[in-house]
Amino acid sequence: MRYFFDAIDQAGARHDPIGVDCPTVRAARRLARQALAEMFIDARDRGDATLVIAVRDAEGVPVFEGRLVYAEH
C-alpha cells in the first residue's frame, strides 16, 4: 500500500506528493520514526522544536501521526 508522509517543523508544512510503497502499516510506522529522527538531527541546533510526520493512505485518509518534542531548559 502507498503511504504519504507529510512533514511539519519550524520551517512549515511539506506535503508529500509522491508517497512510498510499504508492505504493512508497521513498515510505514518504522519509516515515519526514521524520518522523525532525521528531522531531529537536522533541527538539533535550532533550540526548541516540535516535529511531526503525518501519515495518510492512498485515499488521503490519516493513518497516524508521529510527534517529537524537544525542549531546552
N, C-alpha and C positions, 0 to 999 in steps of 0.2 A: 504494500500500500504506500502511496505517496503522502508524505507529511511536509508541511511548510513551517519553517522556523523563523518567526518574526522576532527581532531583537529590539530591546528598548534600553537605553543607557543615557548618560548625561548629554550626549550629542543628539538625542532624539530617538525616534522610532524608524526602523528599517523593515519594510515589508518584503518577505521572501517571495519573489515571483516564480521561482523555479521549483523549489522543493527537492526532497530526497526520498528515494525509494528505501523503505525499511521493511524487513520481513515481518516484524512484530511491533506492537506498541512498546514493548520493553526495550527493543533496539532503538526506537525513537527517543525514549526517555534517556537512555545512555548517551545518545548523541547530543541531546539538549544539555545534559550535565557537562559534557565535554566542552560544548560551546560556551556555557556559563563560566567555566574555568578559564578558557581563553580570553573571554571578555574581562574577567577579573585581573588576569595578568597584564592586559593592555591598559587597564584603568588604575593600577595599583599606586601610581604616583600622583593621582589627582585628588586625594582626600576621600571624604565620604562618598559612597556610591551605592545606588540600588540598580541592580542589573536584572533584566527579565528576558526570558525566552518564552514566548507564547507559541504553542504548537497547535496547528489545526490540520484537519484531514483534507482530502482532495475536494470535498464539497464545501470547504470553508468553515466547518463546524469545529469550535475549540475542543481540543482533546485534553490538554493540561497546560500548566504554566509552571515554569521553574523561576525562582526568585532568589537572588543572592544579595544580602545587605551587608555592606562594610561600613563600619563607623569608627572613626578615630576618637580617642578620649584623651 
